[in-house]
Amino acid sequence: MNRFSFSFRFAKVLPIFLLSVFFLACDEDDNDNVIEGTNSIINYLSKNQEFSQLTELIFKADYQGKLDGNSGNYTFLAPTNQAINEFLTKNGMNDLSALTQQEAQEIVDYHLLLEKVDTSQTTTGFLTTAAQLRLNDSVSYPLSLHLKKDTDLSFNASAQLVQANIEVDNGVLHVLNEVLIVPSLADLLSFDEQSVGFFNLWDDLGLLPLLEQEALQSLFAPDTDKLAVFLQNQNLNAQEKEQFAKNHLYQGFLHTDAITMGYRYSEANRDNTMISNFFNTTTGILINNKTSVSTQNIVGKNGVMHICSDILALPSLWSLIESNPNLATFVQGATRTDSALSDYKSLLSGTNNINFTCFIPNNLAFDTFFSNQDATGILNIDNIDAGTLETLLMTHLFENTALKIEELPSSIANNQGVITINKSISTCKLTDENGMEASVIEQDINSKNGFIHTIDSVLLNN
């Protein structure tokens, strides 16, 4: 009976005991919702003295709630006390009180990844952090972090992994011996083997300060192996190498989401006018009909970097014409194999060191021209007779001159005849000897061997 009475009393007490344990093992968030578990990121850090500085930093950022919880897929890169003390000393601060809340948030965010990264399964490459590069009040992009997996793991080329894969309720922790610093474009370029060759070129040329400046820029970095082959096969002097390097750099922040079809000026120049390159966004991003983006949207504190499949040599007139789908009809005619036609690809590729000013009709201009010539719709760029086509194409090309719109005289001549030019503040109109008028649509498309101006009508001097 005594045993029964004991068991009965125990049976009554046990549920109360278990209920007490349940509540002791639970937290409540600010809305009084129960959060189970006591081994979240913030729990783990606050219980370990070697992270007392980091815990203080997280509370300074008011992120203790953000890093709490019993579930999640965060990865947190946790610098030790020594790492944080070295960071403070390096930046002339006595303690964490010198940081503002926003600065603390930026540091913590850059050590936080929004996906779970197991170091035993990851590979070398760029990761996305919770930190943001804010362009304006409504647009921001996540900052990037580089992980190199070799004999040991390192982050941003300097921070070493001390301890890996500490499982917590809301993700995983990795311990670092250094505080991570948000990289510049120059830093990003140096981190990865795919782009380090281009970093070395910029360094050799003394151009790295351009990639450190605060103004937002976009860098399209060529693959290291392709760059090495190009430089080996070219005999470029220092000035030519500088223009080549700058042809991969663009002002402004060009995230792939914001890049549109068309010509863009790089930081390279010819005769103090910036060089153009054509971006085709039909399928991914293809530059000058040759170079694609292989690794995109690597974001640093002063811009974005994309790693490319090939180099961006200074483009020729032909490259910029051929790259533009809106000029496809001109290309179609210029590449016909009739013996009576000039080799336009060679003529406009710059190998002959002859500059041109080109007025190139767009596809719609050719459609209108052929419909006016033949109401049946049979006549087109493929079946127009070769002699007429040669005259037509040559009417638009002016040899031994490279003129911007503002430099154009009142008339310009070639072997086919004279084109009269009428300019105003906002327009430029061309008239051939038959009275046909064309308006310039897009002007001053600059290449290594001249200028292109696209027009809305076909001209024909005969």
Secondary structure as UniProt FT lines:
FT   HELIX           2..24
FT   STRAND          26..28
FT   TURN            30..31
FT   STRAND          34..36
FT   HELIX           41..47
FT   HELIX           49..51
FT   HELIX           52..60
FT   TURN            61..62
FT   TURN            64..67
FT   STRAND          74..79
FT   HELIX           81..90
FT   TURN            91..92
FT   HELIX           96..98
FT   HELIX           101..110
FT   STRAND          112..113
FT   TURN            119..121
FT   STRAND          125..134
FT   STRAND          140..149
FT   STRAND          153..155
FT   TURN            156..158
FT   STRAND          159..168
FT   TURN            169..170
FT   STRAND          171..176
FT   HELIX           185..191
FT   TURN            193..195
FT   HELIX           196..204
FT   TURN            205..206
FT   HELIX           208..211
FT   STRAND          217..222
FT   HELIX           224..233
FT   HELIX           238..246
FT   TURN            247..248
FT   STRAND          249..251
FT   TURN            256..258
FT   STRAND          262..270
FT   TURN            271..272
FT   STRAND          273..280
FT   STRAND          286..287
FT   TURN            288..290
FT   STRAND          291..300
FT   TURN            301..302
FT   STRAND          303..308
FT   HELIX           317..323
FT   HELIX           325..327
FT   HELIX           328..334
FT   TURN            339..340
FT   HELIX           344..347
FT   TURN            351..352
FT   STRAND          356..361
FT   HELIX           363..373
FT   TURN            375..376
FT   TURN            381..383
FT   HELIX           386..395
FT   STRAND          397..399
FT   HELIX           405..407
FT   STRAND          411..414
FT   TURN            415..416
FT   STRAND          417..423
FT   STRAND          428..431
FT   TURN            433..434
FT   STRAND          437..447
FT   TURN            448..449
FT   STRAND          450..455
//
